[in-house]
Amino acid sequence: MDQSQQTLSQEQKALEINLNDKIYGTFAEIGAGQEVARIFFQVGAAAGTIAKTMSAYDKTYSDEIYGKQESGRYVCRPRLENMLDHEYGLMVERLQEERIGTKFFVFADTVAAINYQKTIKGQGWLGIRFQLHPDAPANDLILHAKMLDNDNKLQQEAIGMLGVNMIYGAYFYSHDPEKLVQSMLDGLHGRIEVDMMTLTGPDFEDLDQRLFSLFLVKNELTDVAMFDQNGQMVHPSNHFYKKHLMIVRGHYRPPTKVTLDVFDASFKQFCSNPDIKEENARLIPEITLENLLVDGKLDYNDFLMRAEMLNSLGKMVIISNCNNHQRLINYLSDFKIKNLGLVIGARELNHIIHEKYMLNQDGRLLVAFGELFNRNITIHVYPAYDDNGNLMNAENLPVPKGITFLYKHLLDCHQIIPVTDYDKELLKIQPNVLIQKLLSGDHDWGVESVPEPVLKVIEGMENLVSA
């Protein structure tokens, strides 16, 4: 095998950095031991890399050094950023004049590893602030990781390996963001999940941060990633935890006026539930990897176009690898969502029901439907025309005869809810036809069918940053 194609071990990576006399920095680690620094010490020549290591485990000490956390949470991004700010400031203040030509860095992490009772699963925030050029402004690589090992010692080991991957990646793979993402799991496949990652700073001003959500999901570091309406990647827990959440899955190629009607009519119906307060509810569009494929291929520019159009509508966006809804529901269960609403088109629901019916005629039919329709989940069905031009909705869906009674029960219990307050005139809009005309250069492609913000994005599409 070509050496360039081999995956370096963490020891090899750490030694290569230790032997580079231009890379020098501080390690500040809280919560799972000083596992990252330990690897650099063990491989030898650490004096060439490590200016200082520290770990402020006691909260009083930690607050005195890095400032008190108003939220009371210490395993969080603000604490990590405070650590990076403090330690990097000291680094520059004390060593900039002493080490001319050095590329400084600070690595920090704040981690909660699995506890003895296993009530804490293990997760943490890790970051590195680093210079790519001496005397230049620094950049930040920040990520959130979930540890999958079921043992405290193994989780500590995994955090050490991940930290080495981050430091090595920051210096040697930052020119190739997707390779940087892929390298996070070197030696860690099946042990770590990375569900948020950003790379920002003066050396990366032209890098579209939304690509990281796609890279993480595509390369199987996580099933679900998310970016906000400003195009910045965010962690789902900040927006999902104990909230009321409505997910709208679609292609969004492009979002049209019927898309807005789906959002508005479905969310209004969702919030009509007396148990839901609208200020504590969120509607978020979701795009699966499968829905991003065009002619079987994943086009990064096409993804950025869809992302830009949804952001123009003021929407946060979920990217997932959850082709079936059950996989998405399982992922969201960690966030203790109070009420979850899934918006599904009538044609899609018809397909899902027939598929479950055909695949579960061995006695598991009730179990299969029970997995999808549990007590805090509602399916909101937006109508559509069938292939014969007939209007299909939740109440006239042609379900298999074997489950007619079950389907009626789900309707009667309001777990399947017809979206009723919709604009019937908009149902004639066909996004597939619009995009085909648009790509063919047809000037009469249907500008009247898309919202004004989306139209502006389409008209300025040549200005989108290339992947």
C-alpha positions in Angstrom: 0.0 0.0 0.0 1.2 3.5 -0.8 2.4 5.3 2.4 0.1 8.2 1.7 -2.9 5.9 1.9 -2.0 4.4 5.2 -3.7 5.5 8.4 -1.1 6.7 10.9 -1.5 5.6 14.5 -2.0 8.2 17.2 1.6 7.4 18.4 3.0 8.1 14.9 1.0 11.3 14.7 2.0 12.6 18.1 5.7 11.8 17.4 5.6 13.6 14.1 4.3 16.7 15.8 6.8 16.3 18.7 9.7 16.3 16.2 8.4 19.4 14.5 10.1 22.3 16.3 7.7 24.8 14.8 4.6 23.5 16.5 4.3 24.3 20.2 1.4 24.5 22.6 -0.6 24.0 25.8 -3.0 21.2 26.8 -5.9 21.9 29.1 -8.1 18.9 29.8 -11.0 18.5 32.2 -13.1 15.5 33.0 -11.4 12.4 31.6 -7.8 12.7 32.7 -5.0 14.2 30.7 -5.4 11.6 28.0 -4.3 13.7 25.0 -1.2 15.1 26.6 -0.3 11.6 27.9 0.1 10.2 24.3 2.5 13.1 23.4 4.5 12.4 26.6 4.6 8.6 26.0 6.0 8.8 22.4 9.0 10.9 23.5 10.4 14.3 22.5 7.4 16.0 24.1 9.6 18.9 25.2 9.6 20.0 21.6 5.8 20.4 21.7 4.4 20.9 25.1 4.7 24.2 26.9 2.2 23.3 29.7 -0.4 20.8 30.6 -3.1 21.5 33.2 -6.4 20.2 34.5 -8.6 22.1 36.9 -11.1 19.5 38.1 -12.4 21.3 41.1 -15.2 23.7 40.1 -14.0 26.5 42.3 -10.5 26.3 40.8 -12.0 26.0 37.3 -14.3 29.0 37.8 -11.4 31.1 39.1 -9.3 30.3 36.1 -11.9 30.2 33.3 -14.8 32.2 34.7 -18.0 30.9 36.2 -20.5 29.2 34.0 -23.9 31.0 34.3 -25.7 27.9 33.1 -24.0 25.7 35.7 -22.9 23.3 33.0 -19.2 22.6 32.6 -19.3 20.2 29.7 -20.4 22.7 27.1 -19.1 24.8 24.3 -18.9 28.1 26.2 -16.7 26.5 28.8 -14.4 25.1 26.0 -14.2 28.5 24.4 -13.3 30.2 27.7 -10.5 27.6 28.1 -9.2 28.3 24.6 -9.4 32.1 25.2 -7.6 32.0 28.5 -4.8 29.6 27.6 -4.1 31.0 24.2 -3.8 34.5 25.7 -1.2 33.3 28.1 0.6 31.5 25.4 1.0 34.5 23.2 1.7 36.8 26.2 4.5 34.7 27.6 6.1 33.0 24.6 5.6 35.1 21.5 8.8 37.1 22.0 10.7 34.0 23.2 9.9 31.6 20.3 10.2 33.5 17.1 8.9 31.5 14.1 6.7 29.2 16.1 3.2 28.1 15.3 1.4 28.1 18.6 -1.7 26.1 19.6 -3.9 25.4 22.6 -5.7 22.1 22.8 -8.6 22.0 25.3 -11.4 19.5 26.2 -14.2 19.3 28.8 -15.6 15.8 29.0 -18.1 13.8 31.1 -17.0 10.1 30.8 -19.3 7.3 31.6 -19.9 6.9 35.4 -19.9 3.8 37.5 -23.7 3.7 37.5 -23.7 4.2 33.7 -26.3 7.0 34.1 -24.0 9.2 32.1 -23.2 7.8 28.6 -20.1 9.9 28.0 -19.8 13.0 25.8 -17.6 16.1 25.5 -16.4 19.2 23.8 -12.9 19.4 22.3 -11.1 22.2 20.5 -7.8 23.4 19.2 -6.9 27.0 18.6 -3.9 27.0 16.2 -1.7 29.1 13.9 -1.0 27.8 10.5 1.7 30.5 10.1 4.0 32.1 12.7 2.8 35.5 14.0 -0.5 35.0 12.1 -4.0 35.1 13.7 -5.2 31.8 15.1 -8.0 29.5 13.9 -10.4 27.3 15.8 -11.3 23.6 15.2 -14.2 22.7 17.6 -16.2 19.5 17.8 -18.7 17.6 20.0 -18.2 13.9 20.5 -20.3 11.1 22.0 -18.3 8.2 23.4 -19.7 4.8 22.6 -17.5 2.5 24.7 -19.3 1.0 27.7 -16.3 1.4 30.0 -14.7 4.5 31.6 -11.1 3.5 30.9 -11.9 2.8 27.2 -13.7 6.2 26.9 -10.7 8.0 28.4 -8.4 6.2 25.9 -10.8 7.2 23.0 -10.7 10.8 24.0 -6.9 10.8 24.0 -6.9 9.3 20.5 -9.5 11.8 19.2 -7.5 14.7 20.6 -4.4 13.6 18.8 -6.4 13.2 15.6 -7.6 16.8 16.0 -4.2 18.3 16.5 -2.7 16.4 13.6 -5.6 17.1 11.4 -5.5 20.8 12.2 -1.9 21.1 11.0 -1.8 18.5 8.2 -5.3 18.2 6.8 -6.9 21.6 7.1 -6.4 22.2 3.4 -8.8 19.3 2.7 -11.9 19.7 5.1 -13.4 16.3 4.1 -10.1 14.5 4.8 -9.9 16.3 8.1 -13.4 15.1 9.0 -12.6 11.5 7.9 -9.3 11.5 10.0 -11.2 12.1 13.2 -12.1 8.5 13.3 -8.6 7.1 12.6 -8.4 4.2 15.0 -11.8 5.0 16.5 -14.4 3.5 14.2 -17.3 2.3 16.3 -16.0 4.1 19.5 -16.7 7.7 18.9 -19.5 9.7 17.2 -18.9 13.3 16.1 -22.1 15.2 15.6 -20.9 18.8 15.5 -17.7 20.2 14.0 -16.6 23.7 12.9 -13.4 25.1 11.4 -13.2 28.9 11.6 -10.6 31.6 11.4 -8.8 33.9 9.0 -7.4 31.0 7.1 -10.9 29.6 6.4 -13.0 32.6 5.6 -14.0 31.1 2.2 -15.0 27.7 3.7 -18.7 27.2 3.9 -19.4 25.7 7.3 -22.5 23.9 6.2 -20.3 21.5 4.4 -19.2 20.0 7.7 -22.7 18.8 8.4 -22.7 17.0 5.1 -19.2 15.6 5.6 -20.0 14.2 9.1 -23.1 12.4 7.9 -21.7 11.2 4.6 -18.6 9.8 6.3 -20.7 8.1 9.0 -19.4 10.1 12.0 -23.0 10.7 12.9 -26.5 9.9 11.7 -27.7 13.5 12.2 -26.1 16.9 11.9 -27.5 20.4 11.9 -26.8 24.0 10.9 -28.7 27.2 11.8 -30.3 29.8 9.6 -27.0 31.7 9.4 -25.2 28.7 7.9 -23.3 27.9 11.1 -23.1 24.3 12.3 -24.8 23.9 15.7 -25.3 21.0 18.2 -28.9 19.6 18.2 -29.1 19.6 22.0 -29.2 23.4 22.1 -32.3 23.4 20.0 -34.0 20.1 20.7 -33.6 19.3 24.4 -37.1 19.2 26.1 -38.6 21.1 23.2 -41.6 20.4 21.0 -40.2 19.5 17.6 -41.7 19.2 14.2 -39.6 17.7 11.4 -40.4 18.2 7.7 -38.5 15.8 5.4 -38.1 16.8 1.8 -35.8 17.3 -1.3 -36.1 21.1 -1.3 -34.9 21.2 -4.9 -36.1 24.0 -4.8 -38.3 25.0 -1.9 -41.5 26.4 -3.4 -44.6 28.2 -2.2 -46.2 24.8 -1.5 -43.2 24.2 0.8 -44.0 27.3 2.8 -47.6 26.1 3.0 -46.5 22.7 4.3 -44.4 24.5 6.9 -47.1 27.0 8.0 -50.2 24.8 7.9 -48.5 21.8 9.6 -46.9 23.9 12.3 -50.1 25.8 13.1 -51.8 22.5 13.5 -49.0 21.1 15.6 -49.1 24.1 18.0 -52.9 23.9 18.3 -52.2 21.0 20.8 -53.0 22.6 24.2 -49.9 20.9 25.6 -47.6 22.7 23.2 -46.5 26.3 23.7 -45.4 27.8 20.4 -42.5 29.7 21.9 -41.1 26.3 23.0 -41.7 24.6 19.7 -39.5 24.3 16.6 -40.1 23.4 13.0 -37.0 22.2 11.1 -36.7 20.9 7.6 -34.7 17.7 7.1 -32.8 16.5 4.1 -31.6 12.9 4.0 -28.4 11.8 2.1 -30.7 9.7 -0.1 -32.7 12.9 -1.0 -29.5 14.7 -1.9 -28.5 12.3 -4.6 -29.0 13.5 -8.1 -28.6 10.8 -10.8 -27.1 8.6 -8.0 -24.4 11.2 -7.2 -23.8 13.7 -4.4 -23.1 17.2 -5.7 -21.7 19.5 -3.0 -22.7 22.6 -4.9 -26.3 21.3 -5.3 -26.3 20.7 -1.5 -25.1 24.2 -0.8 -27.8 25.6 -3.1 -30.5 23.8 -1.2 -29.0 24.8 2.1 -28.9 28.5 1.0 -32.5 28.4 -0.2 -33.7 27.0 3.1 -31.6 29.4 5.1 -33.1 32.3 3.1 -36.4 31.3 4.5 -35.1 31.6 8.0 -34.9 27.9 8.6 -32.4 25.8 10.5 -31.7 22.5 8.6 -31.1 18.9 9.6 -28.9 16.6 7.4 -29.4 12.9 8.2 -28.6 9.4 7.1 -31.9 8.2 8.5 -33.7 6.9 5.4 -36.5 5.5 7.5 -38.3 7.6 10.1 -37.7 5.1 12.9 -33.9 5.7 12.8 -34.5 9.4 13.1 -36.9 8.9 16.0 -34.3 6.7 17.8 -31.7 9.4 17.4 -34.0 12.1 18.7 -34.9 10.1 21.8 -31.7 11.3 23.6 -33.0 14.8 23.7 -36.1 14.1 25.7 -38.3 15.8 23.2 -41.8 16.5 24.7 -43.8 16.2 21.5 -42.5 15.1 18.1 -44.4 15.9 14.9 -43.4 14.4 11.6 -44.8 15.9 8.4 -45.3 13.4 5.7 -46.8 13.8 2.3 -49.8 11.6 1.6 -48.0 9.8 -1.2 -45.0 9.1 1.0 -47.1 7.8 3.9 -48.9 5.5 1.5 -45.6 4.1 0.5 -44.4 3.7 4.1 -47.5 1.9 5.2 -47.5 -0.5 2.2 -43.8 -1.2 2.8 -44.3 -2.0 6.5 -47.3 -4.2 5.7 -45.4 -6.2 3.1 -42.3 -6.6 5.2 -44.0 -7.6 8.4 -46.6 -10.2 7.6 -44.8 -12.7 9.9 -46.6 -11.6 13.0 -44.6 -8.4 13.7 -47.0 -6.0 12.1 -48.3 -4.4 15.3 -44.7 -4.1 16.6 -43.6 -2.5 13.3 -46.3 0.1 13.5 -45.9 0.5 17.3 -42.2 1.6 16.7 -43.3 4.4 14.5 -46.4 5.5 16.4 -45.5 5.8 20.1 -47.2 8.0 22.6 -45.5 11.4 21.9 -45.3 11.2 18.1 -47.8 12.5 15.7 -47.8 12.1 11.9 -49.2 15.1 10.1 -50.2 14.2 6.6 -50.1 16.9 3.9 -52.3 16.1 0.9 -51.1 15.4 -2.6 -52.5 14.4 -6.0 -52.0 10.7 -6.9 -50.9 9.5 -10.4 -54.5 9.7 -11.6 -55.0 13.3 -10.5 -57.2 12.5 -7.5 -56.6 14.3 -4.2 -55.1 11.9 -1.6 -55.2 12.7 2.1 -54.9 11.0 5.4 -58.6 10.1 5.5 -58.9 8.5 2.0 -55.4 6.8 1.9 -55.7 3.4 0.1 -54.2 1.3 2.9 -54.0 -2.5 2.6 -57.2 -4.2 3.8 -55.3 -6.2 6.4 -54.6 -3.0 8.4 -57.7 -0.9 7.8 -58.8 -1.3 11.4 -55.3 -0.4 12.7 -55.1 2.7 10.5 -58.5 3.9 11.5 -57.5 3.5 15.1 -54.4 5.7 14.6 -56.7 8.3 12.9 -59.2 8.2 15.8 -56.4 8.5 18.4 -55.0 11.5 16.5 -51.6 9.9 16.0 -52.2 10.3 12.3 -53.5 13.8 11.7 -54.7 15.2 8.3 -53.4 18.7 7.5 -56.6 20.5 6.7 -55.9 24.2 6.6 -53.8 24.1 3.4 -53.9 26.0 0.1 -55.3 23.6 -2.5 -54.2 25.9 -5.4 -50.6 25.3 -4.5 -50.7 21.5 -4.9 -50.3 21.8 -8.6 -46.7 23.1 -8.2 -44.2 20.4 -9.2 -40.6 21.1 -7.9 -39.2 18.4 -10.2 -40.6 20.2 -13.3 -39.4 23.5 -12.1 -35.8 22.4 -11.6 -35.7 20.6 -14.9 -36.8 23.7 -16.7 -34.5 25.9 -14.7 -31.4 23.7 -15.5 -32.3 23.6 -19.1 -32.3 27.4 -19.4 -36.0 27.8 -19.9 -36.7 31.4 -19.0 -40.4 30.5 -18.3 -39.4 28.0 -15.6 -41.9 29.2 -13.1 -40.6 32.1 -11.0 -44.1 32.7 -9.6 -44.0 29.3 -7.9 -41.1 30.0 -5.5 -41.0 32.5 -2.6 -39.1 35.8 -3.1 -36.1 34.9 -0.9 -35.6 31.6 -2.8 -35.9 33.4 -6.2 -33.1 35.8 -5.1 -30.9 32.8 -4.2 -31.6 31.2 -7.6 -30.8 34.4 -9.5 -27.5 34.7 -7.6 -26.6 31.0 -7.7 -23.3 31.8 -9.6 -22.1 33.5 -6.4 -22.3 30.4 -4.2 -19.0 29.3 -2.8 -17.7 26.2 -4.6 -17.0 23.2 -2.4 
